[in-house]
Amino acid sequence: MRLFDLSLQLNGFNIQKAKSVLSTIQAKSDKDFQLYVEAQKKAIILYHLAHNPFYKTLGKAIDPEDLDTVPILTKRHLQQPLEQRLSSDYTPDTVYKNKTSGSSGDPFIFAKDKWCHALTWAEIMNRFGWYGIDFNHSKQARFYGIPLDKKGYYKERLKDYFINRYRFSVFDLSDTAFEKALSKFQATHFNFINGYTSAIVQFAKFLKRKNIILKSVCPSLQACIVTSEMLFDADKELLETQFGLPVINEYGASELDLIAFQNPQDEWQVNSETLFVEILDANNKVLPYGEEGRVVVTSLYNKAHPFIRYDLGDIGVLSEESTLRKPILKKLTGRTNSIVELPSGKKAAGLTFYYITKSVIEDDGNVSEFIVEQTLIDHFIIRYVSVEALKPDKKDKITSEIERYLESGIKVSFERVSQLKRTKAGKLKQFISNFNTNS
């Protein structure tokens, strides 16, 4: 029995039809694919103009033939009751509902109509299939957050049981917890690992300390898919070494769909079948391939709730090799709300600051993980988890490297902690800015 497909069908998501429609889209010629995208963009805009009072208030002069006239939708627009944002053909009881993690600082409840959500699952299953992973049969080792209230906790555990996955909590990354995780891998025929990058990286570091290759104790493993947080090259190399598996990078948003997925040619292939992705400049103009800007996405099928030219809050680059059918995400550099502002007026992506620090702080293997927080325009705190405190010469080297790459006069404080604070969903924000130049 194809239990995963059955569970989707029973919840009102027509996965068999969705798989068939996705195959039809993928089989189109390049010319027909272009016509399909243009028609679908126009259709979803017209639908919301006709059926969604909330969307009609956002733009009085929208021309579905001209995307430049279509307003940019931000998360702030969506921070109002869901009932006020739903299309007239839908109610909260007839849609798929969920809540964003709030990693951007702007959490909200969203909705998808059930057909749109079925297509989301068809897309996900298609991409995982590139690596021989079948959700109906493949056993998943899941490193994810889990609700801590009793009802939410057992609901997720029951769901995990029925869709053939086992969840490892990301709220306890101690060696004791990882010893138990290792025992579970030894006793279970897992086929793939999926979850938050930072937690999986910590598990790999534990395996390195134990001199264990995960594939040797769990030979059934085929791949590791990381999501939700940045994957740095050094961490990818560590995962591949300690797991003995291909490591696949996923980029998605719960309110949308799977946005990009690393294909077997090691390209971060963008989902062009159910989404339309643009890279925009500060003036909301579309940038040519190869230029960095804001990631803006249109959901081509969600009739229940408009996600049209929706600004995710991420900064990225589409490769010069991209085409309409096969856009390639060349780089994802971080969030627009994670910007370092410096005394000179210079700005840098927060993850750039984190990356500079990372290259130094992990040299000796003492520090297991850390975050960087900006508290003042010239002051940063590095909170870290380690076996022993950083020595003064290491702190001096980190400060020196930060000044070399950014600018002089920056003050850096260090705070050793037993564990780092994660979001309610279990994600780790590598860079946090609590400094606001407008305050």
Helices and strands as residue ranges (DSSP letters): H 3-10, H 15-26, H 30-51, H 53-56, G 67-69, G 75-78, G 82-84, E 96-99, E 109-112, H 114-129, E 140-144, H 150-162, E 165-169, H 175-187, E 192-196, H 197-210, H 214-217, E 223-227, H 233-243, E 247-253, E 257-262, E 268-270, E 275-280, E 292-299, E 310-318, E 329-335, E 339-341, E 347-349, H 350-361, E 367-376, E 379-386, H 392-405, E 411-416, E 431-433
